[in-house]
Amino acid sequence: MYTPPPFKSDRAASLAFAEARGFGLACAWDGNKPVASSLPFYLTSANDGTPRAAFHVARHNPLAKLADGTTSWLLAVNGADAYVSPDWYVSPDQVPTWLYQAVHLTGPVRAMSDGELAAQIEALSAKFEGRLSPKKPWLSSKMTAGRLEAMKKAIVGLEMTVEEVEGSFKLNQHKSETDYAAVAGSLASQADTGAQQIAHLMQEARPNVFANQEAFANETNQLERTVP
């Protein structure tokens, strides 16, 4: 992943982002061309702390045959993104750009045993069912035994040993306070939810910028009230 220094995310933040997102694009090479599938996943850790990404694919998915335990795959995880117009900057001579969050996890992928797959199904569903609280979580025990076994036979559990973690959180960190605040404000006013999310992330990343803007506005208002 090409990541200019201002946008580089550290390992812990990148892993936390990937786990929170829980959805990515798994990519492998079949010897002739790239093969990819979008899928949900969750992260665990080996005893030595090495991250592992667990997911599954349909048994007939070409990726299933490429999980040899040695060949490296890529799991690309993207978050919110938004276009930025040059007109939104205070400074002149700006160019269009795109702000986003993305993390790449790289490492070999192996096929799971039947027992591991059963545990993965429970863990994966629990991860996302938990986001629907106070809804009572769905459990595989709600399925008939025959239907559950048929479903398990139709998929292959996979686990990536994450050897490399790369993160790029491009949020205009290199821009001046006035330009940063102006762009965040313009994004926040857009109807697009991605733009609004990026604006929120910008405010979280550099809260002092907006505190300074508010202080300046308050001082200006005070001055206007005192000048006859």
C-alpha contacts under 8 A as a table, 3 or more apart, distances in Angstrom:
res1	aa1	res2	aa2	distance
1	M	104	H	7.24
1	M	166	E	6.67
1	M	167	G	7.89
3	T	7	F	6.34
3	T	8	K	5.81
3	T	167	G	7.66
3	T	168	S	5.81
4	P	7	F	5.74
4	P	8	K	6.48
5	P	8	K	5.26
6	P	170	K	7.91
6	P	173	Q	6.28
6	P	174	H	6.29
7	F	168	S	5.36
7	F	169	F	5.10
7	F	170	K	4.97
7	F	171	L	7.25
7	F	173	Q	7.03
8	K	166	E	7.98
8	K	167	G	5.91
8	K	168	S	4.93
8	K	169	F	6.37
9	S	13	A	6.34
9	S	14	S	6.02
9	S	166	E	7.41
9	S	167	G	4.86
9	S	168	S	5.61
9	S	169	F	6.17
10	D	13	A	5.50
10	D	14	S	6.09
10	D	166	E	7.98
10	D	167	G	6.99
11	R	14	S	5.10
11	R	15	L	6.16
11	R	165	V	6.24
11	R	166	E	7.15
11	R	167	G	7.46
12	A	15	L	5.28
12	A	16	A	6.13
13	A	16	A	5.06
13	A	17	F	6.09
14	S	17	F	5.11
14	S	18	A	6.23
14	S	103	V	6.08
14	S	165	V	7.12
14	S	166	E	6.97
14	S	167	G	5.36
15	L	18	A	5.05
15	L	19	E	6.12
15	L	103	V	7.96
15	L	165	V	7.44
16	A	19	E	5.21
16	A	20	A	6.08
17	F	20	A	5.16
17	F	21	R	6.06
17	F	103	V	7.66
18	A	21	R	5.16
18	A	22	G	5.98
18	A	23	F	7.79
18	A	77	V	6.21
18	A	103	V	6.63
19	E	22	G	5.13
19	E	41	F	7.99
19	E	42	Y	6.02
19	E	43	L	5.95
21	R	77	V	7.41
21	R	78	N	7.92
21	R	79	G	7.13
22	G	40	P	5.54
22	G	41	F	5.20
22	G	42	Y	5.82
22	G	77	V	7.95
23	F	38	S	7.31
23	F	39	L	5.68
23	F	40	P	4.22
23	F	41	F	5.92
23	F	77	V	6.42
24	G	38	S	5.62
24	G	39	L	5.69
24	G	40	P	6.41
24	G	41	F	7.57
24	G	75	L	6.18
24	G	76	A	5.34
24	G	77	V	4.37
24	G	78	N	6.76
25	L	36	A	6.48
25	L	37	S	5.56
25	L	38	S	4.32
25	L	39	L	6.31
25	L	74	L	7.87
25	L	75	L	5.46
25	L	76	A	5.03
25	L	77	V	6.51
26	A	36	A	5.37
26	A	37	S	5.40
26	A	38	S	6.25
26	A	39	L	7.21
26	A	73	W	7.13
26	A	74	L	5.78
26	A	75	L	4.42
26	A	76	A	6.49
27	C	34	P	6.68
27	C	35	V	5.62
27	C	36	A	4.25
27	C	37	S	6.77
27	C	73	W	5.77
27	C	74	L	5.06
27	C	75	L	6.24
27	C	76	A	7.87
28	A	34	P	5.69
28	A	35	V	5.26
28	A	36	A	6.37
28	A	63	L	7.04
28	A	66	L	7.31
28	A	72	S	7.39
28	A	73	W	4.95
28	A	74	L	6.60
29	W	32	N	7.03
29	W	33	K	5.81
29	W	34	P	4.57
29	W	35	V	5.94
29	W	66	L	7.88
29	W	73	W	7.72
30	D	33	K	5.85
30	D	34	P	6.38
30	D	35	V	6.72
30	D	66	L	6.81
35	V	62	P	7.28
35	V	63	L	6.72
36	A	63	L	7.29
37	S	63	L	7.94
39	L	55	F	7.28
39	L	56	H	7.75
39	L	57	V	7.78
40	P	55	F	6.44
40	P	124	L	7.89
41	F	53	A	6.40
41	F	54	A	5.45
41	F	55	F	4.71
41	F	56	H	7.98
41	F	124	L	6.75
42	Y	53	A	5.72
42	Y	54	A	5.52
42	Y	55	F	7.00
42	Y	124	L	6.45
42	Y	127	K	7.58
43	L	51	P	6.66
43	L	52	R	5.51
43	L	53	A	4.58
43	L	54	A	6.30
44	T	51	P	5.85
44	T	52	R	5.14
44	T	53	A	6.46
44	T	54	A	7.66
45	S	48	D	7.62
45	S	49	G	5.23
45	S	50	T	5.36
45	S	51	P	4.44
45	S	52	R	5.53
46	A	49	G	5.13
46	A	50	T	5.14
46	A	51	P	6.42
46	A	52	R	6.98
47	N	50	T	7.36
50	T	161	T	7.19
50	T	162	V	6.78
50	T	163	E	7.62
51	P	161	T	6.39
51	P	162	V	5.34
51	P	163	E	7.84
52	R	159	E	6.56
52	R	160	M	5.41
52	R	161	T	4.74
52	R	162	V	5.47
53	A	159	E	5.57
53	A	160	M	5.01
53	A	161	T	6.76
53	A	162	V	7.03
54	A	120	Q	7.18
54	A	157	G	7.54
54	A	158	L	5.91
54	A	159	E	4.54
54	A	160	M	6.51
55	F	120	Q	7.54
55	F	124	L	7.86
55	F	157	G	6.07
55	F	158	L	5.37
55	F	159	E	6.40
56	H	155	I	6.52
56	H	156	V	5.43
56	H	157	G	4.27
56	H	158	L	5.27
57	V	61	N	6.35
57	V	63	L	7.51
57	V	64	A	6.74
57	V	155	I	5.53
57	V	156	V	5.54
57	V	157	G	6.77
57	V	158	L	7.66
58	A	61	N	5.17
58	A	64	A	7.55
58	A	154	A	5.96
58	A	155	I	4.28
58	A	156	V	6.20
59	R	64	A	6.24
59	R	153	K	7.71
59	R	154	A	5.39
59	R	155	I	4.55
59	R	156	V	5.43
60	H	64	A	7.16
61	N	64	A	5.71
61	N	65	K	7.91
62	P	65	K	5.84
62	P	66	L	7.07
63	L	66	L	5.14
63	L	67	A	6.79
64	A	67	A	5.85
64	A	111	A	7.67
64	A	156	V	6.58
64	A	158	L	8.00
65	K	68	D	7.49
66	L	71	T	7.94
67	A	70	T	7.86
67	A	71	T	7.39
67	A	108	P	7.65
67	A	109	V	5.10
67	A	110	R	4.87
67	A	111	A	5.95
67	A	158	L	7.40
68	D	71	T	6.38
68	D	108	P	7.78
68	D	109	V	6.58
68	D	110	R	5.60
68	D	111	A	7.42
69	G	108	P	5.36
69	G	109	V	4.86
69	G	110	R	4.15
69	G	111	A	7.45
70	T	108	P	5.03
70	T	109	V	6.86
70	T	110	R	7.74
71	T	107	G	7.58
71	T	108	P	5.08
71	T	109	V	7.03
72	S	106	T	6.47
72	S	107	G	4.59
72	S	108	P	4.14
72	S	109	V	6.87
73	W	106	T	5.63
73	W	107	G	5.45
73	W	108	P	5.80
73	W	109	V	6.73
73	W	160	M	7.88
74	L	104	H	6.66
74	L	105	L	5.78
74	L	106	T	4.64
74	L	107	G	6.84
75	L	104	H	5.75
75	L	105	L	5.02
75	L	106	T	6.29
76	A	102	A	7.30
76	A	103	V	6.02
76	A	104	H	4.60
76	A	105	L	6.43
77	V	102	A	5.64
77	V	103	V	5.13
77	V	104	H	6.19
78	N	100	Y	7.87
78	N	101	Q	6.01
78	N	102	A	4.43
78	N	103	V	6.51
79	G	100	Y	6.73
79	G	101	Q	5.15
79	G	102	A	6.08
80	A	100	Y	5.78
80	A	101	Q	6.31
80	A	194	G	5.08
80	A	195	A	7.62
80	A	197	Q	6.44
80	A	198	I	6.41
81	D	98	W	7.01
81	D	99	L	5.51
81	D	100	Y	4.16
81	D	101	Q	6.85
81	D	194	G	5.49
81	D	195	A	6.63
81	D	198	I	6.55
82	A	98	W	5.65
82	A	99	L	5.36
82	A	100	Y	6.56
82	A	187	L	7.90
82	A	194	G	5.84
82	A	195	A	4.88
82	A	198	I	6.79
83	Y	96	P	7.53
83	Y	97	T	6.11
83	Y	98	W	4.52
83	Y	99	L	6.45
83	Y	195	A	7.52
84	V	88	W	7.41
84	V	96	P	5.81
84	V	97	T	5.32
84	V	98	W	5.75
84	V	99	L	7.23
84	V	183	V	7.31
84	V	187	L	7.69
85	S	88	W	5.71
85	S	89	Y	7.93
85	S	95	V	7.41
85	S	96	P	5.17
85	S	97	T	7.07
86	P	89	Y	5.86
86	P	93	D	7.85
86	P	94	Q	5.15
86	P	95	V	5.13
86	P	96	P	5.25
86	P	97	T	7.95
87	D	90	V	7.99
87	D	94	Q	7.93
88	W	179	D	7.96
88	W	182	A	6.32
88	W	183	V	5.54
88	W	186	S	6.52
89	Y	92	P	7.20
89	Y	94	Q	7.17
89	Y	179	D	5.10
89	Y	180	Y	7.86
89	Y	182	A	6.02
89	Y	183	V	6.13
90	V	178	T	6.71
90	V	179	D	5.43
90	V	182	A	6.86
91	S	94	Q	7.12
91	S	179	D	6.68
99	L	169	F	7.96
99	L	170	K	5.26
99	L	171	L	5.52
99	L	172	N	7.22
99	L	198	I	7.30
100	Y	168	S	7.91
100	Y	169	F	6.09
100	Y	170	K	5.36
100	Y	171	L	6.71
100	Y	198	I	7.20
101	Q	167	G	7.72
101	Q	168	S	5.89
101	Q	169	F	4.38
101	Q	170	K	6.20
102	A	167	G	5.86
102	A	168	S	5.38
102	A	169	F	6.37
103	V	165	V	7.25
103	V	166	E	5.58
103	V	167	G	4.26
103	V	168	S	6.31
104	H	164	E	7.97
104	H	165	V	5.98
104	H	166	E	5.11
104	H	167	G	6.35
105	L	162	V	6.06
105	L	163	E	7.57
105	L	164	E	5.86
105	L	165	V	4.94
105	L	166	E	6.59
106	T	160	M	7.93
106	T	161	T	7.94
106	T	162	V	5.52
106	T	163	E	5.85
106	T	164	E	5.11
106	T	165	V	6.67
107	G	160	M	5.97
107	G	161	T	5.36
107	G	162	V	4.74
107	G	163	E	4.97
107	G	164	E	6.71
108	P	160	M	5.58
108	P	161	T	5.74
108	P	162	V	7.38
108	P	163	E	7.98
109	V	158	L	6.50
109	V	159	E	5.37
109	V	160	M	4.23
109	V	161	T	6.44
110	R	158	L	5.67
110	R	159	E	5.48
110	R	160	M	6.60
111	A	156	V	6.85
111	A	157	G	5.81
111	A	158	L	4.63
111	A	159	E	6.54
112	M	115	G	7.94
112	M	116	E	5.73
112	M	117	L	6.07
112	M	156	V	7.19
112	M	157	G	4.99
112	M	158	L	5.47
112	M	159	E	6.84
113	S	116	E	5.15
113	S	117	L	6.18
113	S	157	G	7.47
114	D	117	L	5.06
114	D	118	A	6.34
114	D	157	G	8.00
115	G	118	A	5.24
115	G	119	A	6.56
116	E	119	A	5.21
116	E	120	Q	6.10
116	E	157	G	7.54
117	L	120	Q	4.89
117	L	121	I	6.20
117	L	152	K	7.70
117	L	156	V	7.44
117	L	157	G	5.16
118	A	121	I	5.33
118	A	122	E	6.67
118	A	152	K	7.59
119	A	122	E	5.30
119	A	123	A	6.23
120	Q	123	A	5.02
120	Q	124	L	5.83
120	Q	157	G	7.50
121	I	124	L	5.30
121	I	125	S	6.13
121	I	140	S	8.00
122	E	125	S	5.43
122	E	126	A	6.01
122	E	139	L	7.11
122	E	140	S	6.92
123	A	126	A	5.07
123	A	127	K	6.18
124	L	127	K	5.23
124	L	128	F	6.83
125	S	128	F	5.49
125	S	129	E	5.82
125	S	138	W	7.46
125	S	139	L	7.69
126	A	129	E	5.03
126	A	130	G	5.82
126	A	137	P	7.00
126	A	138	W	7.66
126	A	139	L	7.88
127	K	130	G	5.54
127	K	131	R	7.24
128	F	131	R	5.33
128	F	132	L	7.27
129	E	132	L	5.39
129	E	133	S	7.40
129	E	135	K	8.00
129	E	137	P	5.32
129	E	138	W	6.64
130	G	133	S	5.76
130	G	137	P	6.68
132	L	135	K	5.61
132	L	137	P	7.83
133	S	136	K	6.96
133	S	137	P	7.82
138	W	142	K	7.44
139	L	142	K	5.79
140	S	143	M	5.61
140	S	148	L	7.29
141	S	144	T	7.36
141	S	145	A	7.98
143	M	147	R	6.48
143	M	148	L	6.00
144	T	147	R	5.34
144	T	148	L	6.20
145	A	148	L	5.20
145	A	149	E	6.18
146	G	149	E	5.29
146	G	150	A	6.21
147	R	150	A	5.12
147	R	151	M	6.22
148	L	151	M	5.11
148	L	152	K	6.28
149	E	152	K	5.06
149	E	153	K	6.28
150	A	153	K	5.21
150	A	154	A	6.45
151	M	154	A	5.15
151	M	155	I	6.86
152	K	155	I	5.56
152	K	156	V	7.67
153	K	156	V	7.61
162	V	165	V	7.18
170	K	173	Q	7.21
171	L	198	I	7.40
171	L	201	L	7.68
171	L	202	M	6.05
172	N	175	K	5.62
172	N	180	Y	6.60
173	Q	180	Y	7.57
175	K	179	D	6.12
175	K	180	Y	5.71
176	S	179	D	5.31
176	S	180	Y	5.88
177	E	180	Y	5.03
177	E	181	A	6.02
177	E	209	V	5.64
178	T	181	A	5.31
178	T	182	A	6.06
178	T	209	V	7.91
179	D	182	A	5.04
179	D	183	V	6.13
180	Y	183	V	5.41
180	Y	184	A	6.21
180	Y	209	V	7.75
181	A	184	A	5.12
181	A	185	G	6.05
181	A	209	V	6.64
181	A	210	F	6.56
181	A	213	Q	7.79
182	A	185	G	5.18
182	A	186	S	6.27
183	V	186	S	5.10
183	V	187	L	6.13
184	A	187	L	5.12
184	A	188	A	6.10
184	A	198	I	7.74
184	A	199	A	4.74
184	A	200	H	7.83
184	A	202	M	6.48
184	A	203	Q	7.39
185	G	188	A	5.11
185	G	189	S	6.45
185	G	199	A	7.01
186	S	189	S	5.28
186	S	190	Q	6.77
187	L	190	Q	5.37
187	L	195	A	5.08
187	L	196	Q	5.82
187	L	198	I	7.31
187	L	199	A	5.56
188	A	195	A	6.45
188	A	196	Q	4.64
188	A	197	Q	7.87
188	A	199	A	5.31
188	A	200	H	7.48
189	S	196	Q	7.29
190	Q	193	T	7.75
190	Q	195	A	6.35
190	Q	196	Q	6.65
191	A	195	A	7.71
191	A	196	Q	7.59
192	D	195	A	5.42
192	D	196	Q	6.52
193	T	196	Q	4.97
193	T	197	Q	6.10
194	G	197	Q	5.08
194	G	198	I	6.23
195	A	198	I	5.16
195	A	199	A	6.21
196	Q	199	A	5.06
196	Q	200	H	6.28
197	Q	200	H	5.06
197	Q	201	L	6.25
198	I	201	L	5.00
198	I	202	M	6.15
199	A	202	M	5.07
199	A	203	Q	6.33
200	H	203	Q	5.14
200	H	204	E	6.32
201	L	204	E	5.03
201	L	205	A	6.06
202	M	205	A	5.05
202	M	206	R	6.27
202	M	207	P	7.99
203	Q	206	R	5.53
203	Q	207	P	5.24
203	Q	209	V	7.96
203	Q	210	F	7.08
204	E	207	P	5.60
206	R	209	V	5.72
206	R	210	F	7.54
207	P	210	F	5.50
207	P	211	A	6.30
208	N	211	A	4.85
208	N	212	N	6.01
209	V	212	N	5.26
209	V	213	Q	6.30
210	F	213	Q	4.84
210	F	214	E	6.08
211	A	214	E	5.13
211	A	215	A	6.11
212	N	215	A	5.04
212	N	216	F	6.07
213	Q	216	F	5.14
213	Q	217	A	6.19
214	E	217	A	5.04
214	E	218	N	6.12
215	A	218	N	5.08
215	A	219	E	6.17
216	F	219	E	5.12
216	F	220	T	6.13
217	A	220	T	5.07
217	A	221	N	6.15
218	N	221	N	5.11
218	N	222	Q	6.12
219	E	222	Q	5.05
219	E	223	L	6.11
220	T	223	L	5.09
220	T	224	E	6.18
221	N	224	E	5.11
221	N	225	R	6.32
222	Q	225	R	5.20
222	Q	226	T	6.42
223	L	226	T	5.24
223	L	227	V	6.11
224	E	227	V	5.46
225	R	228	P	7.70
